[in-house]
Amino acid sequence: MTDTPLSPTEFEAALRAKGAYYHIHHPYHVAMYEGRATREQIQGWVANRFYYQVNIPLKDAAILANCPDREIRREWIQRLLDHDGAPGEDGGIEAWLRLGQAVGLDPEQLRSQELVLPGVRFAVDAYVNFARRARWQEAASSSLTELFAPQIHQSRLDSWPQHYPWIDPAGYAYFRTRLGQARRDVEHGLAITLQHYTTREGQERMLDILQFKLDILWSMLDAMSMAYELNRPPYHSVTDQRVWHKGISL
Ligand SMILES: O=C(O)c1cc(C(=O)O)c2c(n1)C(=O)C(=O)c1cc(C(=O)O)[nH]c1-2
């Protein structure tokens, strides 16, 4: 491997090239987008993704906790407010609960996490734990899968209403709100990343970190494919009960 660092333009292009592995290309996502998903598959996705939603603020709080730079914290804290809601306002988690209702799920069932598959839980937990332990710049840059997120939110807004008339359109507000929030997050995350990784070794490491994050998103959908497409949820060969753990609080 050469030691010559990539220029900021080349480095950004290398990051964007990782979009080839974004979960927008996962067969589970493609099926949802193309209108081939069943009601149970959509509900399973919404219920499992809820675990990602509730963990994003924990992940961002971990980044804040590790970051000594006040200017960065002042901007980063917006991400917590986006999901948790500023005082007196609803945030993304409430919006996701409304998406749940729109697809026929009871908010209490989402909150109970009883549908969250172990594979999804482990993948999301890996993201939060990485943010707790990594240098804040590395954890911040791992959010850059959001480079590709506006396109995936837009794909749902464009295709779901026509394919799934049974979904209450009020549920789509989350995707619409994220279009702008993700673009703003990316601007900040990209600025931190381009400034922090100036050696070739560092840049290669960052590309590995981005792949780790892509693996998390892909693995979540793999677990959902097993459960809801192949009808092989955990322990399917021994029971049809959801016996798996629902999170161990420490
Ligand atoms: O629906 C999606 O496919 C998707 C993907 C991602 C992502 O790429 O990590 C995020 C989101 N949505 C999202 O809604 C969101 O708030 C979010 C925060 C982050 C992050 O890493 O900090 N990713 C994502």
The ligand as an SDF file (V2000), in Angstrom:
LIG
                    3D

 24 26  0  0  0  0  0  0  0  0999 V2000
  -33.5630    4.1950    7.1490 O   0  0  0  0  0  0  0  0  0  0  0  0
  -32.3780    4.0120    6.9240 C   0  0  0  0  0  0  0  0  0  0  0  0
  -31.9850    3.2380    6.0470 O   0  0  0  0  0  0  0  0  0  0  0  0
  -31.4030    4.7310    7.7650 C   0  0  0  0  0  0  0  0  0  0  0  0
  -30.0540    4.4830    7.6980 C   0  0  0  0  0  0  0  0  0  0  0  0
  -29.1900    5.1650    8.5660 C   0  0  0  0  0  0  0  0  0  0  0  0
  -27.7670    4.9050    8.3870 C   0  0  0  0  0  0  0  0  0  0  0  0
  -27.3130    4.8630    7.2430 O   0  0  0  0  0  0  0  0  0  0  0  0
  -27.0550    4.6720    9.3570 O   0  0  0  0  0  0  0  0  0  0  0  0
  -29.7290    6.0420    9.5340 C   0  0  0  0  0  0  0  0  0  0  0  0
  -31.1150    6.2480    9.4790 C   0  0  0  0  0  0  0  0  0  0  0  0
  -31.9260    5.6190    8.6220 N   0  0  0  0  0  0  0  0  0  0  0  0
  -31.7580    7.1730   10.3610 C   0  0  0  0  0  0  0  0  0  0  0  0
  -32.9730    7.3610   10.2710 O   0  0  0  0  0  0  0  0  0  0  0  0
  -31.0000    7.8470   11.3380 C   0  0  0  0  0  0  0  0  0  0  0  0
  -31.5470    8.6220   12.1110 O   0  0  0  0  0  0  0  0  0  0  0  0
  -29.6210    7.5890   11.4150 C   0  0  0  0  0  0  0  0  0  0  0  0
  -28.6490    8.0450   12.2960 C   0  0  0  0  0  0  0  0  0  0  0  0
  -27.4980    7.4070   11.9320 C   0  0  0  0  0  0  0  0  0  0  0  0
  -26.1770    7.4590   12.5550 C   0  0  0  0  0  0  0  0  0  0  0  0
  -25.3470    6.6070   12.2180 O   0  0  0  0  0  0  0  0  0  0  0  0
  -25.9490    8.3330   13.4190 O   0  0  0  0  0  0  0  0  0  0  0  0
  -27.7240    6.6130   10.8730 N   0  0  0  0  0  0  0  0  0  0  0  0
  -29.0100    6.7070   10.5280 C   0  0  0  0  0  0  0  0  0  0  0  0
  1  2  2  0
  2  3  1  0
  2  4  1  0
  4  5  1  0
  4 12  2  0
  5  6  2  0
  6  7  1  0
  6 10  1  0
  7  8  2  0
  7  9  1  0
 10 11  2  0
 10 24  1  0
 11 12  1  0
 11 13  1  0
 13 14  2  0
 13 15  1  0
 15 16  2  0
 15 17  1  0
 17 18  1  0
 17 24  2  0
 18 19  2  0
 19 20  1  0
 19 23  1  0
 20 21  2  0
 20 22  1  0
 23 24  1  0
M  END
$$$$
